[in-house]
């Protein structure tokens, strides 16, 4: 979802509570804070040697260690935070918006919006984890191109190494001259 579409939904539903579901049935606590709104620019080179550039907006959601039962961010308050940020610098309106969140049982991740459910008195922003991909393989248009992509079938036998093997391997002793 584009940032401008998300903020428009907030404007259209400014009197509604705003909740975030980061996994099915798992919600960010209701006393969360929006601590940062980040314009993020990516400049990458993929394994096929192709440069990729894009931008996103990341909204950081944070839970105080001490619950705050009198604190709640609704659609109107979230929109006001966007307005404060936009007074300092413009938020990219036409880029994908994602939410950064983590807690003691969920590692910090940047999550795109899967859907927004309107319950009548609240908006539930359903987030979903991104999946990694191989851009070189994604660009391929034929089975032959996919096979030749850098992530295609390996042509050499892979050496398997386990932590158990490393732990029992002969270690290099100081002064032995092996290092």
N, CA and C of each residue as an Amber inpcrd file, in Angstrom:
protein
   537
   0.8420000  -1.1650000   0.0000000   0.0000000   0.0000000   0.0000000
   0.8940000   1.2360000   0.0000000   0.5110000   2.2060000  -0.7850000
   1.2500000   3.4730000  -0.8410000   0.9690000   4.2980000   0.4180000
   1.9490000   5.1000000   0.7890000   1.8190000   5.9470000   1.9840000
   0.6120000   6.8640000   1.8710000   0.4120000   7.4720000   0.7050000
  -0.7190000   8.3910000   0.5260000  -2.0590000   7.6720000   0.6940000
  -2.1510000   6.4320000   0.2460000  -3.3930000   5.6690000   0.4200000
  -3.6400000   5.3760000   1.9010000  -2.5710000   5.0500000   2.6390000
  -2.7170000   4.7820000   4.0660000  -3.1670000   6.0360000   4.8130000
  -2.5280000   7.1680000   4.5410000  -2.9140000   8.3920000   5.2570000
  -4.3240000   8.8270000   4.8640000  -4.7460000   8.5430000   3.6460000
  -6.1250000   8.8540000   3.2390000  -7.1230000   8.0060000   4.0290000
  -6.7850000   6.7530000   4.2570000  -7.6490000   5.8890000   5.0700000
  -7.7360000   6.4450000   6.4900000  -6.6100000   6.9180000   7.0290000
  -6.6430000   7.5370000   8.3580000  -7.5580000   8.7590000   8.3610000
  -7.4540000   9.6080000   7.3290000  -8.3090000  10.8020000   7.2360000
  -9.7800000  10.4130000   7.1580000 -10.0840000   9.4100000   6.3620000
 -11.4720000   8.9880000   6.1670000 -12.0580000   8.2910000   7.3990000
 -11.1960000   7.8870000   8.3220000 -11.6320000   7.1440000   9.5150000
 -11.0250000   7.7380000  10.7780000 -10.9880000   9.0630000  10.8540000
 -10.2430000   9.7450000  11.9110000 -10.7960000   9.5270000  13.3180000
 -11.9910000   9.0320000  13.4600000 -12.5700000   8.8180000  14.7910000
 -12.4400000   7.3700000  15.2580000 -11.6990000   6.5550000  14.5030000
 -11.6210000   5.1270000  14.8310000 -10.3210000   4.7700000  15.5390000
 -10.4270000   3.7540000  16.3880000  -9.2340000   3.1920000  17.0200000
  -8.3690000   2.5690000  15.9280000  -7.0740000   2.4550000  16.1940000
  -6.1300000   1.9410000  15.1960000  -5.3010000   0.8340000  15.8380000
  -5.4730000  -0.3840000  15.3370000  -4.7730000  -1.5430000  15.8720000
  -3.9150000  -2.1770000  14.7890000  -2.8400000  -2.8570000  15.2110000
  -1.9380000  -3.5290000  14.2830000  -1.8210000  -4.9930000  14.6590000
  -2.1040000  -5.8610000  13.6920000  -1.9780000  -7.3050000  13.8530000
  -0.7110000  -7.7280000  13.1090000   0.3350000  -8.1150000  13.8490000
   1.6230000  -8.4120000  13.2220000   1.7620000  -9.8740000  12.8080000
   0.9500000 -10.7450000  13.3650000   0.7970000 -12.1370000  12.9590000
  -0.6530000 -12.4840000  13.2070000  -1.1470000 -13.5170000  12.5660000
  -2.5410000 -13.8830000  12.7480000  -2.8600000 -14.0560000  14.2310000
  -3.7740000 -13.2340000  14.7130000  -4.1990000 -13.2940000  16.1110000
  -3.2470000 -12.6490000  17.1080000  -2.1440000 -12.0730000  16.6400000
  -1.1580000 -11.4340000  17.5130000  -1.1610000  -9.9300000  17.2400000
  -1.4640000  -9.1370000  18.2600000  -1.6080000  -7.6980000  18.0820000
  -0.5310000  -6.9280000  18.8340000  -0.0960000  -5.8160000  18.2460000
   0.7290000  -4.8620000  18.9590000  -0.1260000  -4.3810000  20.1260000
   0.4800000  -4.2450000  21.3100000  -0.3010000  -3.7890000  22.4690000
  -1.0320000  -2.4940000  22.1340000  -2.1710000  -2.2920000  22.7470000
  -2.9990000  -1.1120000  22.4410000  -2.3760000   0.1890000  22.8980000
  -1.3640000   0.1270000  23.7620000  -0.7110000   1.3570000  24.2360000
   0.5990000   1.6370000  23.4830000   0.6840000   1.1760000  22.2310000
   1.8860000   1.3880000  21.4240000   2.1020000   2.8810000  21.1410000
   3.3130000   3.1990000  20.7250000   3.6680000   4.5470000  20.2620000
   4.1510000   4.4560000  18.8220000   3.9410000   5.5090000  18.0630000
   4.6000000   5.6670000  16.7660000   5.8100000   6.5430000  17.0550000
   7.0010000   5.9510000  17.0040000   8.2060000   6.6600000  17.4430000
   8.9980000   7.2850000  16.3080000   8.8590000   6.7700000  15.1020000
   9.5730000   7.3360000  13.9480000   8.8040000   7.0450000  12.6770000
   8.9240000   7.9680000  11.7340000   8.4600000   7.7370000  10.3700000
   9.6680000   8.0050000   9.4920000  10.1290000   6.9690000   8.8340000
  11.4000000   7.0120000   8.1090000  11.1750000   6.9780000   6.5990000
  11.8420000   7.8690000   5.8760000  11.9710000   7.7430000   4.4320000
  13.2060000   6.8840000   4.2090000  13.0520000   5.7480000   3.5680000
  14.1490000   4.8030000   3.4020000  14.4540000   4.6770000   1.9110000
  15.7230000   4.8790000   1.5650000  16.1790000   4.7270000   0.1770000
  17.0730000   3.5050000   0.0910000  16.7750000   2.6310000  -0.8390000
  17.5820000   1.4360000  -1.0740000  18.3660000   1.6120000  -2.3680000
  19.6140000   1.1880000  -2.3430000  20.4850000   1.1900000  -3.5120000
  21.2610000  -0.1190000  -3.4250000  20.8050000  -1.1270000  -4.1450000
  21.3650000  -2.4680000  -4.0120000  21.9040000  -2.9590000  -5.3480000
  22.7460000  -3.9580000  -5.2840000  23.1850000  -4.7090000  -6.4670000
  22.8760000  -6.1570000  -6.1560000  22.0980000  -6.7910000  -7.0270000
  21.7170000  -8.1760000  -6.7530000  22.7840000  -9.1460000  -7.2490000
  22.5580000 -10.4210000  -6.9810000  23.5440000 -11.4550000  -7.3050000
  23.7580000 -11.6180000  -8.8040000  22.8960000 -11.0620000  -9.6200000
  23.0750000 -11.0720000 -11.0730000  23.8350000  -9.8570000 -11.5710000
  24.2720000  -8.9880000 -10.6360000  25.0580000  -7.8130000 -11.0040000
  24.2280000  -6.6320000 -11.4680000  22.9420000  -6.6210000 -11.1700000
  22.0530000  -5.5400000 -11.5930000  21.7720000  -4.6250000 -10.4030000
  21.8840000  -3.3160000 -10.6550000  21.6030000  -2.3290000  -9.6170000
  20.0950000  -2.1370000  -9.5100000  19.6220000  -2.0370000  -8.2760000
  18.2030000  -1.8240000  -7.9900000  18.0940000  -0.6500000  -7.0240000
  17.1640000   0.2610000  -7.2890000  16.9540000   1.4140000  -6.4160000
  15.4540000   1.6060000  -6.2060000  15.0760000   1.8500000  -4.9490000
  13.6870000   2.1490000  -4.6370000  13.6190000   2.8070000  -3.2660000
  12.4460000   3.3460000  -2.9620000  12.2330000   3.9840000  -1.6660000
  11.0020000   3.3710000  -0.9980000  10.9750000   3.4700000   0.3120000
   9.8430000   3.0240000   1.1230000   9.6910000   3.9930000   2.2870000
   8.5520000   3.9330000   2.9450000   8.3310000   4.6460000   4.2000000
   8.1600000   3.5810000   5.2710000   8.9300000   3.7060000   6.3640000
   8.8210000   2.7730000   7.4910000   8.3110000   3.5330000   8.7060000
   7.2580000   3.0130000   9.3050000   6.6810000   3.5870000  10.5140000
   7.0350000   2.6540000  11.6630000   7.7570000   3.1900000  12.6420000
   8.1950000   2.3710000  13.7670000   7.1310000   2.3640000  14.8620000
   6.7150000   1.1640000  15.2560000   5.7670000   0.9650000  16.3480000
   6.5490000   0.4510000  17.5520000   6.2980000   1.0330000  18.7170000
   7.0570000   0.6850000  19.9170000   6.1290000   0.5440000  21.1020000
   6.4300000  -0.4440000  21.9390000   5.7030000  -0.6490000  23.1910000
   6.6320000  -0.3180000  24.3400000   6.2060000   0.5530000  25.2250000
   6.9720000   0.8640000  26.4220000   7.0520000  -0.4020000  27.2810000
   8.1850000  -0.5760000  27.9730000   8.3240000  -1.7390000  28.8470000
   7.2460000  -1.7480000  29.9290000   6.8740000  -0.5620000  30.3750000
   5.8290000  -0.4250000  31.3900000   4.5200000  -0.0800000  30.6750000
   3.5240000  -0.9590000  30.7320000   2.2550000  -0.6660000  30.0550000
   1.6740000   0.6870000  30.4710000   1.0640000   1.3570000  29.5050000
   0.4660000   2.6770000  29.7110000  -1.0310000   2.5920000  29.4010000
  -1.8360000   2.1990000  30.3670000  -3.2630000   1.9810000  30.0970000
  -4.0070000   3.2270000  29.6300000  -3.4740000   4.4210000  29.9010000
  -4.1480000   5.6510000  29.4840000  -3.6390000   6.1750000  28.1400000
  -2.7920000   5.4180000  27.4800000  -2.2340000   5.8640000  26.1900000
  -2.8050000   5.0040000  25.0630000  -3.2720000   5.6680000  24.0060000
  -3.7190000   4.9340000  22.8230000  -3.5760000   5.8360000  21.6120000
  -3.0890000   5.2560000  20.5250000  -2.9860000   5.9660000  19.2550000
  -4.1940000   5.5690000  18.4170000  -5.0230000   6.5520000  18.0900000
  -6.1320000   6.2920000  17.1860000  -5.7660000   6.8480000  15.8120000
  -6.6660000   6.7390000  14.8590000  -6.3930000   7.2040000  13.4970000
  -6.0540000   8.6840000  13.4630000  -6.7760000   9.4830000  14.2520000
  -6.5320000  10.9310000  14.2780000  -5.1320000  11.2430000  14.8140000
  -4.7380000  10.5770000  15.8900000  -3.4120000  10.8190000  16.4710000
  -2.3060000  10.3590000  15.5160000  -2.4910000   9.2360000  14.8620000
  -1.4980000   8.7550000  13.8920000  -1.3450000   9.7680000  12.7590000
  -2.4530000  10.2950000  12.2910000  -2.4080000  11.2990000  11.2280000
  -1.6810000  12.5580000  11.6990000  -1.8900000  12.9580000  12.9510000
  -1.1900000  14.1280000  13.4930000   0.3180000  13.8910000  13.5390000
   0.7330000  12.6710000  13.8400000   2.1670000  12.3590000  13.8440000
   2.7300000  12.4940000  12.4310000   1.9980000  12.0280000  11.4260000
   2.4220000  12.2160000  10.0370000   2.5490000  13.7080000   9.7250000
   1.5990000  14.5140000  10.2030000   1.6410000  15.9600000   9.9510000
   2.8650000  16.6000000  10.6020000   3.1920000  16.1960000  11.8310000
   4.3880000  16.7170000  12.5100000   5.6350000  16.3780000  11.7000000
   5.7340000  15.1530000  11.2640000   6.8880000  14.7140000  10.4700000
   6.9600000  15.5050000   9.1650000   5.8220000  15.6820000   8.5070000
   5.8000000  16.3770000   7.2140000   6.1460000  17.8590000   7.3330000
   6.0130000  18.4360000   8.5180000   6.4500000  19.8200000   8.7180000
   7.9680000  19.9090000   8.7220000   8.6310000  18.8510000   9.1500000
  10.0940000  18.8160000   9.1910000  10.6490000  18.4260000   7.8230000
  10.0880000  17.3890000   7.2360000  10.4500000  16.9430000   5.8890000
   9.3050000  16.0920000   5.3510000   9.1140000  16.1530000   4.0510000
   7.9910000  15.4400000   3.4320000   8.2140000  13.9260000   3.4950000
   7.1570000  13.2090000   3.8110000   7.1700000  11.7500000   3.7570000
   6.8700000  11.3550000   2.3140000   7.5930000  10.3600000   1.8000000
   7.3740000   9.9160000   0.4140000   5.9310000   9.4190000   0.2510000
   5.0880000  10.1320000  -0.5090000   3.6760000   9.7320000  -0.5900000
   3.4100000   8.5580000  -1.5250000   4.2260000   8.4070000  -2.5630000
   3.9360000   7.4150000  -3.6000000   4.8080000   6.1710000  -3.5060000
   5.2610000   5.8750000  -2.3000000   6.0620000   4.6730000  -2.0940000
   5.3490000   3.7450000  -1.1300000   5.8080000   2.5180000  -1.1060000
   5.2420000   1.4980000  -0.2270000   5.4640000   1.8890000   1.2370000
   4.4250000   1.7420000   2.0550000   4.5470000   1.9890000   3.4880000
   4.6380000   0.6360000   4.1870000   5.5560000   0.5540000   5.1420000
   5.7390000  -0.6640000   5.9200000   5.8840000  -0.2720000   7.3900000
   5.6910000  -1.2440000   8.2610000   5.7230000  -0.9840000   9.6930000
   6.8150000  -1.8190000  10.3430000   7.6340000  -1.1410000  11.1360000
   8.7320000  -1.7880000  11.8420000   8.2590000  -2.0940000  13.2580000
   8.3450000  -3.3670000  13.6380000   7.8480000  -3.7680000  14.9450000
   8.5860000  -5.0080000  15.4320000   8.7470000  -5.0900000  16.7300000
   9.2860000  -6.2770000  17.3630000   8.9950000  -6.2140000  18.8490000
   8.9450000  -7.3690000  19.4920000   8.7850000  -7.4420000  20.9440000
   9.5970000  -8.6330000  21.4450000   9.4620000  -8.9800000  22.7150000
  10.2950000 -10.0360000  23.2810000  10.0390000 -11.4130000  22.6690000
   8.9030000 -11.6180000  22.0320000   8.6310000 -12.9210000  21.4200000
   8.5390000 -12.8590000  19.8900000   8.7670000 -11.6870000  19.3110000
   8.7060000 -11.5180000  17.8550000   9.8860000 -10.6430000  17.4410000
  10.8290000 -11.1810000  16.6610000  12.0070000 -10.3880000  16.2890000
  11.6180000  -9.1710000  15.4570000  12.3330000  -8.0860000  15.6640000
  12.0310000  -6.8640000  14.9290000  12.0660000  -7.1410000  13.4330000
  11.0230000  -6.7080000  12.7610000  10.8840000  -6.9250000  11.3220000
  10.2010000  -5.7140000  10.7040000  10.3950000  -5.5500000   9.4200000
   9.7030000  -4.5190000   8.6510000   8.6130000  -5.2350000   7.8690000
   7.3620000  -4.8790000   8.1610000   6.2080000  -5.6310000   7.6810000
   5.3090000  -4.7850000   6.7820000   5.0120000  -5.2480000   5.5800000
   4.0560000  -4.5350000   4.7330000   2.6200000  -4.7960000   5.1750000
   1.7310000  -3.9660000   4.6850000   0.3000000  -4.1300000   4.9700000
  -0.2620000  -5.2180000   4.0660000  -0.9270000  -6.1780000   4.6780000
  -1.6350000  -7.2130000   3.9180000  -3.0620000  -6.7530000   3.6260000
  -3.6980000  -6.1680000   4.6520000  -5.0890000  -5.7260000   4.5150000
  -5.4030000  -4.7730000   5.6670000  -6.4470000  -3.9850000   5.5180000
  -6.9580000  -3.1550000   6.6090000  -8.4320000  -3.5010000   6.7700000
  -8.7650000  -4.0080000   7.9490000 -10.1540000  -4.3800000   8.2590000
 -10.8100000  -3.2480000   9.0260000 -12.0160000  -2.8970000   8.6200000
 -12.8120000  -1.8810000   9.3120000 -13.8750000  -2.6130000  10.1130000
 -13.8130000  -2.5150000  11.4430000 -14.7710000  -3.2130000  12.3000000
 -15.9790000  -2.3400000  12.6530000 -15.9810000  -1.1200000  12.1320000
 -17.0520000  -0.1770000  12.4580000 -16.5530000   0.9050000  13.3950000
 -15.8740000   0.5070000  14.4730000 -15.3300000   1.5000000  15.3980000
 -13.7980000   1.4600000  15.4650000 -13.1970000   0.5690000  14.6740000
 -11.7350000   0.4530000  14.6810000 -11.2300000   0.0000000  13.3150000
  -9.9870000   0.3660000  13.0460000  -9.2660000  -0.1540000  11.8800000
  -8.2260000  -1.1400000  12.4000000  -8.1880000  -2.3120000  11.7950000
  -7.1640000  -3.3010000  12.1340000  -6.2540000  -3.4200000  10.9200000
  -5.0150000  -2.9550000  11.0890000  -4.0240000  -3.0250000  10.0170000
  -3.3540000  -4.3840000  10.1430000  -3.6170000  -5.2570000   9.1840000
  -3.0410000  -6.5920000   9.1950000  -1.7200000  -6.5580000   8.4260000
  -0.6550000  -6.8850000   9.1480000   0.6810000  -6.8780000   8.5680000
   1.0730000  -8.3030000   8.2210000   1.9880000  -8.4410000   7.2880000
   2.4400000  -9.7610000   6.8900000   3.9350000  -9.7140000   6.6220000
   4.6660000 -10.7470000   7.0020000   6.1090000 -10.7230000   6.7480000
   6.4170000 -10.7370000   5.2510000   7.4500000 -10.0130000   4.8780000
   7.9670000 -10.0710000   3.5080000   8.7300000 -11.3780000   3.3320000
   8.8150000 -11.8350000   2.1170000   9.6300000 -12.9990000   1.7890000
  10.8490000 -12.5270000   1.0160000  11.9780000 -13.1620000   1.2430000
  13.1510000 -12.8310000   0.4370000  12.9960000 -13.4690000  -0.9300000
  13.7520000 -12.9620000  -1.8880000  13.6820000 -13.4890000  -3.2380000
  15.0330000 -13.3170000  -3.9160000  15.1890000 -13.9330000  -5.0490000
  16.3790000 -13.7650000  -5.8830000  15.9410000 -12.9690000  -7.1050000
  16.3690000 -11.7090000  -7.1930000  15.9430000 -10.8480000  -8.2970000
  16.4260000 -11.3810000  -9.6470000  17.6300000 -11.9650000  -9.6870000
  18.1450000 -12.5060000 -10.9530000  17.2200000 -13.6110000 -11.4600000
  16.7950000 -14.4740000 -10.5780000  15.8840000 -15.5490000 -10.9670000
  14.4980000 -14.9780000 -11.3070000  14.0550000 -13.9630000 -10.5490000
  12.7540000 -13.3420000 -10.8100000  12.7030000 -12.6810000 -12.1900000
  13.8360000 -12.1200000 -12.6390000  13.8810000 -11.4620000 -13.9510000
  13.8340000 -12.4530000 -15.1070000  14.2450000 -13.6840000 -14.8640000
  14.3160000 -14.6940000 -15.9180000  12.9310000 -14.9580000 -16.4930000
  12.8650000 -15.1050000 -17.8110000  11.5750000 -15.3130000 -18.4670000
  11.4170000 -16.7160000 -19.0330000  12.4960000 -17.4850000 -19.0770000
  12.4210000 -18.8520000 -19.6030000  13.0180000 -19.8110000 -18.5820000
  12.6790000 -21.0890000 -18.6720000  13.2860000 -22.0730000 -17.7630000
  14.8200000 -22.0960000 -17.8820000  15.3250000 -21.8790000 -19.0960000
  16.7770000 -21.8750000 -19.2930000  17.4170000 -20.6880000 -18.5720000
  16.7790000 -19.5110000 -18.6490000  17.3040000 -18.3380000 -17.9600000
  17.2590000 -18.5450000 -16.4420000  16.1750000 -19.1480000 -15.9610000
  16.0790000 -19.4130000 -14.5240000  17.1970000 -20.3550000 -14.0740000
  17.4730000 -21.3830000 -14.8820000  18.5180000 -22.3440000 -14.5380000
  19.8950000 -21.6930000 -14.5610000  20.0880000 -20.7010000 -15.4360000
  21.3910000 -20.0440000 -15.5530000  21.5540000 -18.9000000 -14.5460000
  20.4700000 -18.4930000 -13.9060000  20.5640000 -17.4100000 -12.9180000
  21.5040000 -17.8370000 -11.8030000  22.0710000 -16.8720000 -11.1340000
  23.0770000 -17.2060000 -10.1120000  22.5310000 -18.1250000  -9.0360000
  21.2400000 -18.1220000  -8.8410000  20.6680000 -18.9740000  -7.7970000
  20.1310000 -20.2730000  -8.3800000  20.5100000 -20.5780000  -9.6220000
  20.0830000 -21.8150000 -10.2580000  20.7450000 -23.0120000  -9.6130000
  20.5400000 -24.1910000 -10.1840000  21.1310000 -25.4020000  -9.6000000
  22.6480000 -25.2770000  -9.5010000  23.1950000 -25.7570000  -8.4050000
  24.6360000 -25.6850000  -8.1940000  25.3440000 -26.6520000  -9.1220000
  26.4660000 -26.2100000  -9.7050000  27.2260000 -27.0830000 -10.5930000
  28.3260000 -27.8120000  -9.8500000  28.6600000 -27.3610000  -8.6540000
  29.7030000 -27.9940000  -7.8510000  29.0690000 -28.6260000  -6.6190000
  29.6880000 -29.6780000  -6.1300000  29.2190000 -30.2880000  -4.8940000
  29.4650000 -29.3150000  -3.7480000  28.5100000 -29.1910000  -2.8990000
  28.6440000 -28.2880000  -1.7560000  29.2560000 -29.0380000  -0.5880000
  30.0980000 -28.3550000   0.1460000  30.6950000 -28.9220000   1.3510000
  29.7600000 -28.6040000   2.5030000  29.3990000 -29.6080000   3.2540000
  28.5120000 -29.4010000   4.3930000  29.3540000 -29.2760000   5.6590000
  29.0970000 -28.2010000   6.3780000  29.8160000 -27.9410000   7.6170000
  28.7820000 -27.7740000   8.7200000  29.0210000 -28.4220000   9.8380000
  28.1090000 -28.2600000  10.9800000  28.8800000 -27.6710000  12.1470000
  28.1660000 -27.0380000  13.0280000  28.7940000 -26.4830000  14.2190000
  29.4230000 -27.5770000  15.0700000  28.8240000 -28.7610000  15.0940000
  29.3720000 -29.8700000  15.8720000  30.7500000 -30.2600000  15.3320000
  30.8850000 -30.3100000  13.9950000  32.1780000 -30.6370000  13.3890000
  33.2090000 -29.5710000  13.7010000  32.8070000 -28.3180000  13.6730000
  33.7380000 -27.2330000  13.9500000  34.2210000 -27.2790000  15.3950000
  33.3490000 -27.6360000  16.3000000  33.7020000 -27.6710000  17.7180000
  34.7370000 -28.7490000  18.0250000  34.7010000 -29.8650000  17.2640000
  35.6180000 -30.9660000  17.5350000  36.8430000 -30.9430000  16.6380000
  36.8990000 -30.0150000  15.6790000  38.0450000 -29.9410000  14.7740000
  39.2840000 -29.5150000  15.5510000  40.4570000 -29.9550000  15.0400000
  41.7180000 -29.5510000  15.6780000  41.8390000 -28.0550000  15.6020000
  42.0430000 -27.4410000  16.7280000  42.1780000 -25.9870000  16.7840000
  43.6450000 -25.6100000  16.6150000  43.8600000 -24.4310000  16.1280000
  45.2010000 -23.9000000  15.9610000  45.6610000 -23.3780000  17.3140000
  46.7460000 -23.9060000  17.8460000  47.2650000 -23.4850000  19.1400000
  48.1810000 -22.2710000  18.9670000  48.1260000 -21.3230000  19.8900000
  49.0570000 -20.1790000  19.8000000  50.5060000 -20.6630000  19.7930000
  51.3030000 -20.0830000  18.8910000  52.7120000 -20.4150000  18.7860000
  53.0020000 -21.6770000  17.9790000  51.9620000 -22.3790000  17.4700000
  52.2070000 -23.6090000  16.7340000  52.6120000 -23.3550000  15.2850000
  52.4400000 -22.1170000  14.8190000  52.8180000 -21.7800000  13.4550000
  51.7510000 -22.0990000  12.4170000  50.5890000 -22.5840000  12.8460000
  49.5320000 -22.9180000  11.8700000  48.7370000 -21.6850000  11.4420000
  48.8060000 -20.6140000  12.1690000  48.0270000 -19.4180000  11.8330000
  48.9030000 -18.3740000  11.1830000
